[in-house]
Structures are given as C-alpha cells and as structure tokens.
C-alpha cells in the first residue's frame, strides 16, 4: 500500500492568522527654518522615504508648520490618536519614536491590579489565609515530643 500526501491549499479563516497593523496613518509636522526641527528635516530627507517604502500599509503625510516645534500624530484603527513631540531630537531618535508609534495599538495604558483578569468571578471567591481554619499547635505538643525522646 502506497501512502500519498493530500495536496491542499491553505484557506483563510476569518482573519485568524492574519496580521493587521493597528496604525493606519502617520502625520509629520515640521518647520523649515527653526532649530528644533533640524533633526526632523534630516529625518524627512533621509529616513522617511525608506521607512514609507517598507511600510506601505501606513498612510504618511508631511505638512510644514512654520514657527512651531515638530511633532508626529498617529491615528489608529480603533479611533485613538497619539501625538509625540519631536523637538530637538536627532533623525535616528525620531526613527525610533516613529517605529514605536507604528507598532503601538493606540490603547491607553491601564493599571493592572490583579495578575489575572477575568469576566467571571471564581465560584469559591478569593482565597485568604484570614478565612481558613487555623490549626493551632501549642507548646504542649512540643513538650510531649520531647518527653517521648
């Protein structure tokens, strides 16, 4: 008997396994002559074309904003937006900030009080040593053990 492999093509499963970048738009604002935009101007000339070519799924706009500090605004799929000031940063520092914004999901930071979060509470409730039955071991037991030896 000959064993033969079944030839099959993978099928899409309603987005399972597909990666969707959460950042949909990056807007760069800069000034042509201000000293705080020196790194931003260098970034726009040298780093941004390559960054845009590597990330075609993200829309990028560049807008001059005279007499203002440079910043970048990111818009996300969930409707959130984040703004980061890029005043007096070098072009590689700006590239790091832009990569961080592109890989972010736009959600606000949340304080985590419990290590595990769940929609449903536990049936038994929260365990506490204060509510357990305490076993008391008195000195009497220690004395009995000593006497036996």
ChimeraX attribute file (.defattr): number of C-alpha atoms within 10 A of each C-alpha:
attribute: neighborCount
match mode: 1-to-1
recipient: residues
	/A:1	3
	/A:2	3
	/A:3	5
	/A:4	6
	/A:5	5
	/A:6	6
	/A:7	5
	/A:8	6
	/A:9	6
	/A:10	5
	/A:11	6
	/A:12	9
	/A:13	8
	/A:14	7
	/A:15	8
	/A:16	7
	/A:17	8
	/A:18	9
	/A:19	7
	/A:20	10
	/A:21	15
	/A:22	18
	/A:23	23
	/A:24	17
	/A:25	18
	/A:26	23
	/A:27	15
	/A:28	21
	/A:29	22
	/A:30	26
	/A:31	20
	/A:32	16
	/A:33	11
	/A:34	14
	/A:35	14
	/A:36	20
	/A:37	24
	/A:38	19
	/A:39	21
	/A:40	32
	/A:41	22
	/A:42	15
	/A:43	19
	/A:44	18
	/A:45	12
	/A:46	12
	/A:47	16
	/A:48	20
	/A:49	12
	/A:50	11
	/A:51	15
	/A:52	14
	/A:53	10
	/A:54	10
	/A:55	13
	/A:56	9
	/A:57	14
	/A:58	19
	/A:59	14
	/A:60	16
	/A:61	12
	/A:62	13
	/A:63	11
	/A:64	12
	/A:65	14
	/A:66	13
	/A:67	14
	/A:68	15
	/A:69	18
	/A:70	27
	/A:71	19
	/A:72	21
	/A:73	17
	/A:74	23
	/A:75	22
	/A:76	21
	/A:77	14
	/A:78	12
	/A:79	10
	/A:80	13
	/A:81	17
	/A:82	15
	/A:83	13
	/A:84	14
	/A:85	14
	/A:86	23
	/A:87	18
	/A:88	16
	/A:89	18
	/A:90	17
	/A:91	21
	/A:92	14
	/A:93	15
	/A:94	24
	/A:95	18
	/A:96	11
	/A:97	16
	/A:98	21
	/A:99	12
	/A:100	11
	/A:101	22
	/A:102	21
	/A:103	11
	/A:104	15
	/A:105	17
	/A:106	19
	/A:107	12
	/A:108	9
	/A:109	6
	/A:110	6
	/A:111	6
	/A:112	8
	/A:113	7
	/A:114	7
	/A:115	5
	/A:116	6
	/A:117	9
	/A:118	7
	/A:119	5
	/A:120	6
	/A:121	9
	/A:122	9
	/A:123	6
	/A:124	6
	/A:125	7
	/A:126	8
	/A:127	9
	/A:128	7
	/A:129	7
	/A:130	7
	/A:131	8
	/A:132	8
	/A:133	7
	/A:134	8
	/A:135	6
	/A:136	6
	/A:137	8
	/A:138	8
	/A:139	9
	/A:140	9
	/A:141	10
	/A:142	10
	/A:143	10
	/A:144	10
	/A:145	10
	/A:146	9
	/A:147	8
	/A:148	6
	/A:149	5
